[in-house]
Amino acid sequence: MAWVYLLVAGLLEIVWAFFMKQSDGFTKIGPTIMTFVAAAASFALLSVSMKSLPLGTAYVVWTGIGAVGAFVLAIAVLGEEAGIMRIVAGSLIVAGLILMKLSTPE
């Protein structure tokens, strides 16, 4: 169950990063509230997952999901550039996440 909590925490990290961008430097109240709510929920689930997962694994996977997810969302929704070097870099992060998961005892 810890891995499920960690996955959801990572997905919520994508949500808060997106809404932080939409908040325009915390000048728009709706996106600002969404940023803080999603961040709090993300931190809470990360904390729960760390009860049974190693710190290094949990933190790397959490930040990796957030980083790659925000990267993909920015390309898909915000129209950011999807150059080959950026895609290779994102792919390497995903490969690292897979290796981290495979190397962590259950």
BELCORVEN-V938470 format. One record per backbone hydrogen bond with DSSP energy under -0.5 kcal/mol. NH is the residue of the N-H (numbers start at 1). CO is the residue of the C=O. E is the energy in kcal/mol with one decimal. If there is no record, write none. Layout:
{{NH:CO:E} {NH:CO:E}}
This chain:
{{5:1:-2.3} {6:2:-2.4} {7:3:-2.4} {8:4:-2.6} {9:5:-2.5} {10:6:-2.4} {11:7:-2.3} {12:8:-2.5} {13:9:-1.4} {14:10:-1.4} {15:11:-1.8} {16:12:-2.7} {17:13:-2.1} {18:14:-2.4} {19:15:-2.6} {20:16:-2.0} {21:17:-1.8} {22:18:-2.1} {23:19:-1.5} {24:21:-1.2} {25:20:-0.6} {27:23:-2.0} {28:23:-1.6} {29:27:-0.5} {32:28:-1.8} {33:29:-2.6} {34:30:-2.4} {35:31:-2.2} {36:32:-2.0} {37:33:-2.5} {38:34:-2.6} {39:35:-2.3} {40:36:-2.3} {41:37:-2.3} {42:38:-2.5} {43:39:-2.7} {44:40:-2.3} {45:41:-2.4} {46:42:-2.4} {47:43:-2.5} {48:44:-2.0} {49:45:-2.5} {50:46:-1.7} {51:48:-1.4} {52:49:-1.2} {53:49:-1.8} {58:54:-2.8} {59:55:-2.9} {60:56:-2.3} {61:57:-2.6} {62:58:-2.5} {63:59:-2.7} {64:60:-2.4} {65:61:-2.8} {66:62:-2.1} {67:63:-2.9} {68:64:-2.8} {69:65:-2.5} {70:66:-2.5} {71:67:-2.1} {72:68:-2.7} {73:69:-2.8} {74:70:-2.5} {75:71:-1.6} {76:72:-2.9} {77:73:-3.3} {78:73:-0.9} {79:75:-0.6} {80:74:-2.3} {87:83:-2.2} {88:84:-2.6} {89:85:-2.3} {90:86:-2.5} {91:87:-2.4} {92:88:-2.2} {93:89:-1.7} {94:90:-2.1} {95:91:-2.4} {96:92:-2.1} {97:93:-2.2} {98:94:-2.3} {99:95:-2.4} {100:96:-2.3} {101:97:-2.3} {102:98:-2.6} {103:99:-1.7} {104:101:-1.0} {105:103:-0.6}}
